[in-house]
Amino acid sequence: MGDRWVLIRIWVWRLAKLIAALAIVGGLAYWLLWSPVTVIEHRVKRADLVAEVMGTGTLEARVMATISPKISGRISEVQVDQGDRVTTGQLLVRLDGKELTQQVEIARANLDASEAASERIKTDKQRTMAILTQAEQHYERTAGLRKSNSVAESDLDQASEALSVAQAGLANAEAMIAEAQKDLVSAEKTLEYHQTRLADTKVSAPFDGLIVARQRDPGDVVVPGSSILTLISMDQLWISAWVDETEMAKLAEDQKARVVFRSNPDKSYQGKVTRLGRETDRETREFIVDVSVLDLPVNWAIGQRADVFIEAAREDSAVVIPPATVVWRDDRETIGTVAKTSGVFVSDAARARWVPVTLGLRSRTAVQVVDGLSEGDHVILPADQKVMLKHGQRVMVP
């Protein structure tokens, strides 16, 4: 009899534990399935909506030049530094020109000598021409006298010989003048060459702009192509931004844009699309869009990073909701076909009700609702982002 009561008590205890476990599981199931989910309400409103295409790039100058010398030499003076504004033709760099100055003086002396020699030969020609004239007159007189037998044949031969000598002298003088002229031209070209090289010791600004970098100092030896300064034109600065190729159809020149520099993320600067790239990177599938910056922050630097937001479309006074409130559902229309349908949850008698909506433009902070909601309606969103709302689920607005 005692063993029987012990066995009954054991079974009663097991039954009590089972009932308690079922009660806990039932309570938990009820809490999970039927307890209300805390949600946040968002009022549907009207607002101006701008759809933007985003890209990331760096600040660049449309016109940039590397200031370098045309000749080799040692820098004697750099007259500007980074941050300086310069004008067209302003002297920027001077090279040591002592040796070239000497070469110019030597070339000028050679030119003077060539000019003097040319003048001397011209004087000799004039004298030769005078001798030739006398020889021609003497020959003519002698020839006339010979016809009347007033002079001997030998006299005529001597006059003819003198005329030939005078003619040869004139030809020689003309040849010497031609040679002297060539020497004179050569001396002039040599002088011009050395003067040009001397002038090349002065490096001037090719256009108005801003010095953004200085790479060399006095005493450095440079060769043609060596970078001494970097000069940019301030006429047009732009962001060369990389944009995904899927956004290409939305973009056009002169579209408005705003530029946000990484150094000042809380402020936007006006810009506009200036140029669209015509080549896509084959790895990243992005292409370049150049966005002119119409105003700049106080501190800026070529090469600094910035984000651009290009205005691709605009809708004034659109019905908008937060993007996070949009829920996408799979709609099985035919066998093997699944279509995504957009919708939102609204609170109906303290229960979540899914409402399909037609969406329009989208920005970072809002989505346009073309159909399905009206201004003043309320959409709901779980307070806990990890919770997924279901149609018919009980909800509670705090």
VENDA-V109777 format. One record per pair of residues at least 24 apart in sequence whose C-alpha atoms are under 7 Angstrom apart, sorted by the first residue. I is the first residue (numbers start at 1). J is the second residue. D is the distance in whole Angstrom. If there is no record, write none. Layout:
I|J|D + I|J|D
This chain:
34|394|7 + 35|394|7 + 36|394|4 + 36|395|4 + 36|396|6 + 37|394|6 + 37|395|5 + 37|396|6 + 38|382|6 + 38|383|6 + 38|395|6 + 38|396|5 + 38|397|6 + 38|398|7 + 39|380|6 + 39|381|5 + 39|382|4 + 39|383|5 + 39|395|6 + 39|396|6 + 39|397|5 + 40|380|5 + 40|381|5 + 40|382|6 + 40|383|6 + 40|397|6 + 41|378|6 + 41|379|6 + 41|380|4 + 41|381|7 + 42|378|5 + 42|379|5 + 42|380|6 + 43|376|6 + 43|377|6 + 43|378|4 + 43|379|6 + 44|319|7 + 44|320|6 + 44|321|6 + 44|374|7 + 44|375|5 + 44|376|5 + 44|377|5 + 44|378|6 + 45|319|6 + 45|320|6 + 45|375|5 + 45|376|6 + 46|317|5 + 46|318|5 + 46|319|5 + 46|320|6 + 46|375|7 + 47|316|7 + 47|317|5 + 47|318|5 + 47|319|7 + 47|320|7 + 48|315|6 + 48|316|4 + 48|317|5 + 48|318|6 + 49|314|6 + 49|315|5 + 49|316|6 + 49|318|6 + 50|311|7 + 50|313|6 + 50|314|4 + 50|315|6 + 50|363|6 + 51|311|6 + 51|312|6 + 51|313|5 + 51|314|6 + 51|361|6 + 51|362|6 + 51|363|5 + 52|309|6 + 52|310|5 + 52|311|5 + 52|312|5 + 52|363|6 + 53|247|7 + 53|309|5 + 53|310|5 + 53|311|7 + 53|312|6 + 54|243|7 + 54|308|6 + 54|309|5 + 54|310|6 + 55|241|5 + 55|242|5 + 55|243|5 + 55|307|6 + 55|308|5 + 55|309|7 + 56|241|5 + 56|242|5 + 56|306|6 + 56|307|5 + 56|308|6 + 57|239|6 + 57|240|5 + 57|241|4 + 57|242|6 + 57|305|6 + 57|306|6 + 57|307|6 + 58|239|5 + 58|240|6 + 58|241|7 + 58|303|5 + 58|304|5 + 58|305|4 + 58|306|6 + 59|237|7 + 59|238|6 + 59|239|5 + 59|240|7 + 59|302|5 + 59|303|5 + 59|304|6 + 59|305|7 + 60|237|6 + 60|238|5 + 60|239|6 + 60|240|7 + 60|302|5 + 60|303|6 + 61|232|6 + 61|233|7 + 61|236|6 + 61|237|5 + 61|238|6 + 62|236|6 + 62|237|6 + 63|232|6 + 63|233|5 + 64|231|6 + 64|232|4 + 64|233|6 + 65|230|6 + 65|231|5 + 65|232|6 + 66|227|6 + 66|229|6 + 66|230|5 + 66|231|6 + 67|227|6 + 67|228|6 + 67|229|5 + 67|230|6 + 67|231|7 + 68|224|6 + 68|225|5 + 68|226|5 + 68|227|5 + 68|228|6 + 69|203|6 + 69|223|7 + 69|224|5 + 69|225|7 + 70|200|6 + 70|224|5 + 71|200|7 + 71|223|6 + 71|224|5 + 72|222|6 + 72|223|4 + 72|224|6 + 73|221|6 + 73|222|6 + 73|223|7 + 74|219|6 + 74|220|6 + 74|221|4 + 74|222|6 + 75|218|5 + 75|219|5 + 75|220|6 + 75|221|6 + 76|218|5 + 76|219|6 + 77|218|5 + 78|217|7 + 78|218|6 + 81|211|7 + 81|214|6 + 82|211|5 + 82|212|5 + 82|213|5 + 82|214|6 + 83|210|6 + 83|211|5 + 83|212|6 + 84|210|6 + 84|211|5 + 85|209|6 + 85|210|5 + 85|211|6 + 86|205|7 + 86|208|6 + 86|209|6 + 86|210|6 + 87|205|7 + 87|207|6 + 87|208|4 + 87|209|7 + 88|205|5 + 88|206|5 + 88|207|4 + 88|208|5 + 89|204|5 + 89|205|5 + 89|206|6 + 90|204|5 + 90|205|5 + 91|202|7 + 91|203|6 + 91|204|4 + 91|205|7 + 92|203|6 + 92|204|5 + 92|205|6 + 93|202|6 + 93|203|5 + 93|204|7 + 94|201|6 + 94|202|5 + 94|203|6 + 95|201|5 + 95|202|6 + 96|201|7 + 97|198|6 + 97|201|6 + 100|194|7 + 100|198|6 + 101|198|7 + 103|194|6 + 104|191|6 + 104|194|5 + 104|195|6 + 107|187|7 + 107|190|6 + 107|191|5 + 108|191|6 + 110|187|6 + 111|184|6 + 111|187|5 + 111|188|6 + 114|180|7 + 114|183|6 + 114|184|5 + 115|184|6 + 117|180|7 + 118|177|6 + 118|180|5 + 118|181|7 + 121|173|7 + 121|176|7 + 121|177|6 + 122|177|7 + 124|173|7 + 125|170|6 + 125|173|5 + 128|166|7 + 128|169|6 + 128|170|6 + 129|170|6 + 131|166|6 + 132|163|7 + 132|166|5 + 132|167|6 + 135|162|6 + 135|163|5 + 135|166|7 + 136|163|6 + 139|163|7 + 208|233|6 + 209|233|4 + 209|234|6 + 210|234|7 + 236|292|7 + 237|292|6 + 237|293|6 + 238|290|6 + 238|291|5 + 238|292|4 + 238|293|5 + 239|290|6 + 239|291|5 + 239|292|6 + 240|288|6 + 240|289|6 + 240|290|5 + 240|291|7 + 241|288|5 + 241|289|5 + 241|290|6 + 242|286|6 + 242|287|5 + 242|288|5 + 242|289|6 + 243|286|5 + 243|287|6 + 243|288|6 + 243|289|7 + 244|285|6 + 244|286|4 + 244|287|7 + 245|285|6 + 245|286|5 + 245|287|6 + 250|312|6 + 251|312|6 + 255|310|7 + 255|311|6 + 256|310|6 + 256|311|5 + 257|308|7 + 257|309|5 + 257|310|4 + 257|311|6 + 258|308|6 + 258|309|5 + 258|310|7 + 259|306|7 + 259|307|6 + 259|308|5 + 259|309|6 + 260|306|6 + 260|307|5 + 260|308|6 + 261|305|6 + 261|306|4 + 261|307|6 + 262|305|6 + 262|306|5 + 269|295|6 + 269|296|7 + 270|294|6 + 270|295|6 + 318|368|6 + 319|368|6 + 319|369|6 + 319|374|7 + 319|375|6 + 320|366|6 + 320|367|5 + 320|368|4 + 320|369|6 + 321|366|6 + 321|367|5 + 321|368|7 + 322|365|6 + 322|366|5 + 322|367|6 + 323|365|7 + 323|366|6 + 323|367|6 + 325|380|7 + 325|381|6 + 344|379|7 + 345|379|6 + 345|380|6 + 346|378|6 + 346|379|5 + 346|380|5 + 347|380|7 + 350|394|6 + 350|395|5 + 350|396|6 + 351|392|5 + 351|393|5 + 351|394|4 + 351|395|5 + 352|390|7 + 352|391|5 + 352|392|5 + 352|393|5 + 352|394|6 + 352|395|6 + 353|391|5 + 353|392|6 + 354|391|6
